[in-house]
Amino acid sequence: MNLNNPLEMMQTSFHTALGAVSELTSLLQEPQKLPNYFTQIQQKPEQLFQDLAVKGKNIEQDAASFFQNYFCGKGNKSPYPKYIERADGQAFNQPYEIKGTKMYAFVVEGSMAKLQEVCDKYLNDPNNGEIEYRPAMNYLILTFNKIDSLSSINPPDYDKGTVFEEEAIFWMLTVVGKRVGPLFIAERLAWFMPYLYVNNSPILVSGREVYGFFKQLGTFQIPDLNQEPDLLTVDTLVFKDFSPTSKSIDARLLEVKRVSTGEKHEAIKTWDTFEEAVRAIASLLFENDEIIFPGLQLPFNLLEYLLAKIVPLVTLKQIRDVENSKKACYQALIESPMQLQTFYGGKLFGFNGFGDQFQLKINNFASQPIVQDLGLYKGYSPGSESINIPVKLGFVLNFDFTLKDGKTVWQAPQQ
């Protein structure tokens, strides 16, 4: 004990008193030990006080741990067993640190009715209306991302190293709320990714097993920042038609091509800050930077949401039951925050006839019904092998971010 530190003296005195009370309680329960205890006081008083202080400190720590576990909700009260780690395990433990993201983004228009069907199928119907997700807009954002490194933040997987990632994602913005009588009460926004392709198995397995992302393997052509974005592509394993004799093939699924370098505009410029980029993109897509939900006339300030630098992602995480393939032995809605860490810059390519113009080509396969699911009907004839879709807006961003622990917002009851 440091006699020159009043706080340490007070703490030691408190621990000693706490230990003495505990010791006295024990002696009262076993009075036959009193003679030996008095002898110890006479022979080694200093040792006795040290022992009492240690005992009191342990009691304080045990009490604090008990209080946190059962009253503060900070303890590990999970009913689940410990996850068994493997050296060759591919479901890396979250949260993740993602560095050097080069994101090429292309905005296209879908159908509100079809996007509502997507929300109903994957988000609303499973939870029987406890939580409701609605498309916030008819715009979809297709991104091609090249990521220098993804790694776990915590051991043991942090010590394994990093993974290079390439991916292509369709993003749809949803508004999340609850129905109260005839009214829908909007609470927050969240992004849903109905189609998502990645380049390697650890990224696929981690995304599916941990968060429930609908990830599929693919191969990509994505330019570096010092290259022109003339062509971006995704190839993946597909079934052209469904039949007992159909064979899967590797085929070109998506292709974004720069079709012209049009007239320049004052908005065609680079962005140095995240706020500058968000304000510019929002002003090109929305009036007054607000989203008006159909039928509600309820504005949601998009800038306020995006400038928070935290993007919630919603997924349906499910595992097929081994005894009955028509059932899910686990099913839950997960919302996971993706948080911006460092923004390095961005650039607008073009929009609505100004600057560089891009075209999205989607090849149609029975196993990849992107056009039908998302309502990308412009220029599409039923039965045609492909569709060409004009891109409303194109841009690139360069940043680092973290994907944090998810939260279960709904879980199917266990039978």
C-alpha positions as CSV (number, residue, x, y, z in Angstrom):
1,M,0.0,0.0,0.0
2,N,1.3,3.4,-1.0
3,L,0.9,5.7,2.0
4,N,1.3,8.7,-0.2
5,N,-1.7,7.8,-2.4
6,P,-4.9,8.6,-0.5
7,L,-7.1,6.8,-3.0
8,E,-5.1,3.6,-2.8
9,M,-5.2,3.9,1.1
10,M,-9.0,4.2,1.0
11,Q,-9.4,1.2,-1.4
12,T,-7.1,-1.0,0.7
13,S,-8.9,0.0,3.9
14,F,-12.3,-0.8,2.3
15,H,-11.0,-4.2,1.1
16,T,-9.6,-5.0,4.5
17,A,-12.9,-4.1,6.2
18,L,-14.9,-6.1,3.6
19,G,-12.5,-9.1,4.2
20,A,-12.9,-8.7,8.0
21,V,-16.7,-8.8,7.8
22,S,-16.5,-11.9,5.7
23,E,-14.0,-13.5,8.1
24,L,-16.1,-12.6,11.2
25,T,-19.1,-14.2,9.6
26,S,-17.2,-17.4,9.0
27,L,-15.9,-17.5,12.6
28,L,-19.4,-17.0,14.0
29,Q,-20.5,-20.0,12.1
30,E,-17.5,-22.0,13.3
31,P,-16.6,-20.7,16.8
32,Q,-14.1,-23.5,17.5
33,K,-11.6,-21.7,15.2
34,L,-11.5,-18.6,17.3
35,P,-8.5,-19.6,19.5
36,N,-6.3,-20.3,16.5
37,Y,-7.4,-17.0,14.9
38,F,-6.5,-14.9,18.0
39,T,-3.0,-16.6,18.0
40,Q,-2.5,-15.6,14.4
41,I,-3.4,-12.0,15.2
42,Q,-0.8,-11.8,17.9
43,Q,2.0,-13.5,15.9
44,K,1.5,-12.2,12.3
45,P,-0.8,-9.1,12.4
46,E,0.6,-7.6,9.1
47,Q,0.1,-10.8,7.2
48,L,-3.4,-11.1,8.6
49,F,-4.3,-7.6,7.3
50,Q,-2.9,-8.3,3.9
51,D,-4.9,-11.5,3.7
52,L,-8.1,-9.7,4.7
53,A,-7.4,-7.0,2.0
54,V,-6.9,-9.7,-0.7
55,K,-10.1,-11.4,0.4
56,G,-12.1,-8.2,0.4
57,K,-10.8,-7.3,-3.1
58,N,-11.8,-10.7,-4.4
59,I,-15.3,-10.3,-2.9
60,E,-15.6,-6.9,-4.6
61,Q,-14.7,-8.3,-8.0
62,D,-17.1,-11.2,-7.6
63,A,-19.9,-8.9,-6.6
64,A,-19.1,-6.6,-9.6
65,S,-19.1,-9.6,-12.0
66,F,-22.4,-10.8,-10.6
67,F,-24.0,-7.4,-11.0
68,Q,-22.8,-7.0,-14.6
69,N,-24.0,-10.5,-15.5
70,Y,-27.4,-10.4,-14.0
71,F,-28.4,-6.7,-13.9
72,C,-26.4,-4.8,-16.5
73,G,-26.6,-7.3,-19.3
74,K,-22.9,-7.2,-20.0
75,G,-22.1,-10.7,-19.1
76,N,-21.8,-13.7,-21.4
77,K,-25.3,-15.2,-20.9
78,S,-25.5,-16.8,-24.3
79,P,-27.2,-20.2,-24.2
80,Y,-25.1,-21.4,-27.2
81,P,-22.1,-23.7,-26.9
82,K,-18.5,-22.5,-27.6
83,Y,-17.6,-22.4,-31.3
84,I,-15.0,-25.0,-32.1
85,E,-12.1,-23.3,-34.0
86,R,-10.1,-25.0,-36.8
87,A,-6.8,-24.0,-38.3
88,D,-8.3,-24.3,-41.8
89,G,-11.6,-22.8,-40.7
90,Q,-13.1,-20.4,-43.3
91,A,-15.9,-18.8,-41.2
92,F,-13.6,-16.1,-39.8
93,N,-14.9,-14.6,-36.5
94,Q,-16.3,-11.1,-36.7
95,P,-16.1,-8.1,-36.5
96,Y,-14.0,-7.5,-39.6
97,E,-11.6,-4.7,-40.7
98,I,-11.8,-4.0,-44.4
99,K,-9.0,-1.8,-45.9
100,G,-8.5,-0.3,-49.3
101,T,-12.0,-0.5,-50.8
102,K,-12.3,0.7,-54.4
103,M,-16.0,0.8,-55.1
104,Y,-17.4,1.4,-58.6
105,A,-21.1,2.2,-58.3
106,F,-23.8,2.3,-61.0
107,V,-27.4,3.4,-60.3
108,V,-30.2,1.7,-62.2
109,E,-34.0,1.9,-61.9
110,G,-36.1,-1.1,-60.8
111,S,-39.8,-1.6,-60.0
112,M,-41.2,-0.6,-56.6
113,A,-43.7,-3.4,-56.9
114,K,-41.1,-6.1,-57.6
115,L,-38.8,-4.7,-54.9
116,Q,-41.7,-5.0,-52.4
117,E,-42.0,-8.6,-53.4
118,V,-38.3,-9.1,-52.6
119,C,-38.8,-7.5,-49.2
120,D,-41.9,-9.7,-48.5
121,K,-40.3,-12.9,-49.6
122,Y,-37.0,-12.6,-47.7
123,L,-37.8,-10.3,-44.8
124,N,-41.5,-9.8,-44.0
125,D,-43.1,-13.2,-44.6
126,P,-40.6,-15.1,-42.4
127,N,-41.3,-12.9,-39.4
128,N,-45.1,-12.7,-39.8
129,G,-45.2,-9.0,-39.8
130,E,-43.4,-8.4,-36.4
131,I,-41.0,-6.1,-38.4
132,E,-41.8,-4.7,-41.8
133,Y,-39.4,-3.7,-44.6
134,R,-40.4,-1.6,-47.5
135,P,-38.4,-0.4,-50.5
136,A,-37.4,3.2,-49.9
137,M,-36.9,4.0,-53.6
138,N,-36.9,2.3,-57.0
139,Y,-33.2,2.9,-57.5
140,L,-30.8,0.0,-57.2
141,I,-27.0,0.5,-56.8
142,L,-24.8,-2.1,-58.5
143,T,-21.3,-1.9,-57.0
144,F,-18.0,-3.6,-58.2
145,N,-15.6,-3.6,-55.2
146,K,-11.9,-4.4,-55.1
147,I,-10.7,-4.7,-51.5
148,D,-7.0,-4.8,-50.6
149,S,-7.5,-6.7,-47.3
150,L,-10.2,-8.2,-45.0
151,S,-9.2,-9.5,-41.6
152,S,-10.8,-10.4,-38.3
153,I,-10.3,-7.8,-35.6
154,N,-10.0,-10.3,-32.8
155,P,-7.9,-13.4,-32.2
156,P,-7.7,-16.2,-33.1
157,D,-8.5,-15.3,-36.7
158,Y,-6.8,-11.9,-36.5
159,D,-3.5,-13.8,-36.2
160,K,-4.1,-15.7,-39.4
161,G,-3.7,-12.7,-41.8
162,T,-5.7,-11.0,-44.4
163,V,-7.8,-11.9,-47.5
164,F,-8.0,-10.1,-50.8
165,E,-11.6,-9.6,-51.9
166,E,-13.4,-8.8,-55.1
167,E,-17.2,-8.6,-55.2
168,A,-20.3,-7.4,-57.0
169,I,-23.4,-6.4,-55.2
170,F,-26.9,-5.2,-55.9
171,W,-28.0,-2.8,-53.1
172,M,-31.6,-1.8,-52.3
173,L,-32.5,0.7,-49.6
174,T,-35.3,-0.3,-47.3
175,V,-37.3,1.5,-44.7
176,V,-37.8,-0.5,-41.5
177,G,-40.8,-0.1,-39.2
178,K,-43.9,-1.7,-37.7
179,R,-47.6,-1.7,-38.6
180,V,-49.9,-0.2,-35.9
181,G,-53.4,-0.8,-37.0
182,P,-53.7,0.6,-40.6
183,L,-50.6,2.8,-40.1
184,F,-47.0,1.9,-40.9
185,I,-44.6,3.6,-38.5
186,A,-41.1,4.1,-40.0
187,E,-38.2,3.7,-37.6
188,R,-35.0,3.5,-39.5
189,L,-33.3,2.7,-42.9
190,A,-31.3,-0.4,-43.8
191,W,-29.7,-1.8,-47.0
192,F,-30.6,-5.2,-48.3
193,M,-28.4,-7.1,-50.8
194,P,-30.6,-9.5,-52.9
195,Y,-27.6,-10.5,-55.2
196,L,-24.0,-10.7,-54.0
197,Y,-21.0,-12.3,-55.7
198,V,-17.5,-12.8,-54.2
199,N,-14.2,-14.2,-55.4
200,N,-13.1,-16.7,-52.7
201,S,-14.4,-19.2,-50.3
202,P,-13.4,-17.6,-46.9
203,I,-15.3,-14.5,-47.9
204,L,-18.3,-16.6,-49.1
205,V,-18.3,-18.9,-46.0
206,S,-17.8,-16.0,-43.5
207,G,-20.5,-13.9,-45.0
208,R,-23.0,-16.7,-45.2
209,E,-22.3,-18.5,-41.9
210,V,-21.8,-15.4,-39.7
211,Y,-24.2,-12.8,-41.1
212,G,-26.4,-14.7,-43.5
213,F,-25.4,-12.8,-46.7
214,F,-26.6,-14.5,-49.9
215,K,-23.1,-14.8,-51.3
216,Q,-22.1,-16.7,-54.5
217,L,-18.7,-17.3,-56.0
218,G,-17.7,-15.4,-59.1
219,T,-14.8,-14.1,-61.1
220,F,-14.4,-10.5,-61.9
221,Q,-12.9,-7.8,-64.1
222,I,-12.5,-4.7,-62.0
223,P,-10.1,-1.8,-62.8
224,D,-7.7,-0.3,-60.4
225,L,-8.0,3.4,-59.6
226,N,-5.3,4.3,-62.1
227,Q,-7.2,2.6,-64.9
228,E,-10.1,3.7,-66.9
229,P,-13.4,2.0,-66.0
230,D,-14.1,0.9,-69.6
231,L,-15.4,-2.6,-68.7
232,L,-16.4,-4.4,-65.5
233,T,-17.7,-7.9,-65.5
234,V,-18.9,-10.8,-63.4
235,D,-18.8,-14.5,-64.4
236,T,-20.4,-17.2,-62.2
237,L,-21.7,-20.8,-62.2
238,V,-25.2,-20.8,-63.7
239,F,-28.0,-23.1,-64.9
240,K,-29.3,-21.8,-68.2
241,D,-32.5,-23.7,-67.8
242,F,-33.9,-25.9,-65.0
243,S,-34.4,-29.5,-65.9
244,P,-33.2,-32.9,-64.6
245,T,-30.7,-33.0,-67.4
246,S,-29.4,-29.4,-67.2
247,K,-25.7,-29.0,-66.5
248,S,-24.2,-26.0,-64.7
249,I,-21.7,-23.9,-66.7
250,D,-19.5,-20.9,-66.0
251,A,-20.9,-17.9,-67.9
252,R,-20.8,-14.1,-68.1
253,L,-23.6,-12.8,-65.9
254,L,-23.1,-9.0,-65.6
255,E,-21.2,-6.5,-67.7
256,V,-21.0,-2.7,-67.3
257,K,-19.4,-1.0,-70.3
258,R,-18.6,2.7,-70.8
259,V,-20.4,3.5,-74.0
260,S,-19.5,7.2,-74.4
261,T,-17.7,10.2,-72.9
262,G,-20.4,12.8,-73.1
263,E,-20.7,16.4,-72.4
264,K,-19.0,17.6,-69.2
265,H,-21.0,19.3,-66.5
266,E,-20.0,21.4,-63.5
267,A,-21.0,18.5,-61.2
268,I,-18.5,16.1,-62.8
269,K,-15.6,16.4,-60.4
270,T,-13.7,14.7,-57.7
271,W,-14.6,14.5,-54.0
272,D,-12.1,15.0,-51.2
273,T,-14.4,14.2,-48.2
274,F,-17.1,11.7,-47.5
275,E,-19.6,14.5,-46.8
276,E,-18.9,16.1,-50.1
277,A,-19.5,12.9,-51.9
278,V,-22.7,12.1,-50.1
279,R,-24.2,15.5,-50.7
280,A,-23.4,15.4,-54.4
281,I,-24.8,11.9,-54.9
282,A,-28.0,12.6,-52.9
283,S,-28.6,15.9,-54.8
284,L,-28.4,14.1,-58.1
285,L,-30.9,11.4,-57.1
286,F,-33.3,13.1,-54.7
287,E,-35.1,16.4,-54.4
288,N,-34.3,18.2,-51.1
289,D,-32.2,15.2,-50.1
290,E,-35.3,13.5,-48.8
291,I,-37.1,10.2,-49.5
292,I,-40.9,10.3,-49.6
293,F,-42.3,6.8,-48.9
294,P,-45.2,6.0,-51.2
295,G,-48.6,6.4,-49.6
296,L,-47.2,7.9,-46.4
297,Q,-45.9,11.3,-47.5
298,L,-43.4,10.9,-44.7
299,P,-40.0,12.4,-45.4
300,F,-36.8,10.7,-44.3
301,N,-33.7,12.9,-44.3
302,L,-31.3,10.9,-46.4
303,L,-28.3,13.2,-45.7
304,E,-28.7,12.8,-42.0
305,Y,-28.8,9.0,-42.4
306,L,-25.8,8.8,-44.7
307,L,-23.6,11.3,-43.0
308,A,-23.7,9.3,-39.8
309,K,-21.1,7.1,-41.5
310,I,-22.8,3.9,-40.3
311,V,-24.7,1.8,-42.8
312,P,-27.0,-0.9,-41.4
313,L,-27.3,-4.1,-43.5
314,V,-30.2,-6.5,-43.1
315,T,-30.0,-10.2,-44.0
316,L,-32.1,-13.4,-43.6
317,K,-29.8,-15.9,-42.0
318,Q,-31.0,-19.4,-42.3
319,I,-29.8,-23.0,-42.1
320,R,-31.6,-25.9,-43.9
321,D,-32.8,-28.6,-41.6
322,V,-30.9,-31.9,-42.1
323,E,-34.0,-34.1,-41.5
324,N,-36.5,-32.1,-43.5
325,S,-35.1,-30.1,-46.4
326,K,-38.2,-28.0,-46.7
327,K,-37.6,-26.6,-43.2
328,A,-35.0,-24.2,-41.7
329,C,-33.6,-25.4,-38.4
330,Y,-32.4,-21.8,-37.8
331,Q,-33.9,-18.7,-39.2
332,A,-33.4,-15.1,-38.2
333,L,-33.3,-11.5,-39.4
334,I,-29.9,-9.9,-38.7
335,E,-29.0,-6.2,-38.9
336,S,-25.3,-5.5,-39.0
337,P,-23.6,-2.0,-38.9
338,M,-21.0,-1.2,-41.6
339,Q,-19.0,1.8,-40.3
340,L,-16.8,4.1,-42.4
341,Q,-13.3,4.5,-40.9
342,T,-11.2,6.5,-43.5
343,F,-12.3,8.2,-46.7
344,Y,-9.6,8.7,-49.3
345,G,-11.6,10.3,-52.1
346,G,-14.1,9.8,-54.9
347,K,-15.1,10.8,-58.4
348,L,-18.4,11.2,-60.3
349,F,-18.2,9.7,-63.8
350,G,-21.5,10.9,-65.2
351,F,-25.3,11.2,-64.9
352,N,-28.3,11.6,-67.1
353,G,-26.4,12.4,-70.3
354,F,-23.5,14.3,-68.8
355,G,-20.0,13.0,-68.5
356,D,-19.2,9.3,-69.1
357,Q,-22.2,7.1,-69.9
358,F,-22.4,3.5,-68.9
359,Q,-24.7,0.6,-69.9
360,L,-25.4,-2.5,-67.8
361,K,-25.9,-5.8,-69.6
362,I,-27.5,-8.7,-67.7
363,N,-27.5,-12.2,-69.3
364,N,-30.6,-14.1,-68.3
365,F,-30.3,-17.6,-66.7
366,A,-32.9,-19.6,-64.8
367,S,-30.6,-19.7,-61.7
368,Q,-30.0,-15.9,-61.8
369,P,-33.4,-14.2,-62.3
370,I,-32.1,-10.7,-61.5
371,V,-34.1,-8.9,-64.2
372,Q,-37.4,-10.5,-63.1
373,D,-36.8,-10.2,-59.4
374,L,-35.7,-6.6,-59.4
375,G,-38.1,-5.3,-62.1
376,L,-35.4,-4.3,-64.5
377,Y,-37.8,-4.4,-67.4
378,K,-36.7,-1.5,-69.7
379,G,-35.6,-3.0,-73.0
380,Y,-36.4,-6.5,-71.9
381,S,-38.5,-9.0,-73.8
382,P,-39.6,-12.2,-72.0
383,G,-37.5,-15.1,-73.2
384,S,-34.7,-12.9,-74.4
385,E,-31.2,-14.0,-73.5
386,S,-30.0,-10.6,-72.3
387,I,-31.1,-7.0,-71.4
388,N,-29.2,-3.7,-71.8
389,I,-30.0,-1.2,-69.1
390,P,-29.0,2.5,-69.1
391,V,-27.1,3.6,-66.0
392,K,-28.5,6.7,-64.4
393,L,-25.4,7.6,-62.3
394,G,-21.9,6.3,-62.1
395,F,-19.2,7.1,-59.5
396,V,-16.2,5.6,-57.6
397,L,-15.3,5.8,-53.9
398,N,-12.1,4.8,-52.1
399,F,-12.3,4.1,-48.3
400,D,-11.7,1.8,-45.3
401,F,-14.5,0.4,-43.1
402,T,-15.4,-2.1,-40.4
403,L,-18.2,-4.6,-40.4
404,K,-19.3,-4.9,-36.8
405,D,-21.1,-7.6,-34.8
406,G,-24.7,-8.1,-36.0
407,K,-27.9,-7.9,-34.0
408,T,-30.7,-10.4,-34.1
409,V,-33.9,-8.3,-34.6
410,W,-36.1,-11.4,-35.1
411,Q,-35.6,-15.1,-34.7
412,A,-38.0,-18.0,-35.5
413,P,-39.0,-19.9,-32.4
414,Q,-37.3,-23.2,-31.8
415,Q,-39.7,-26.2,-32.0
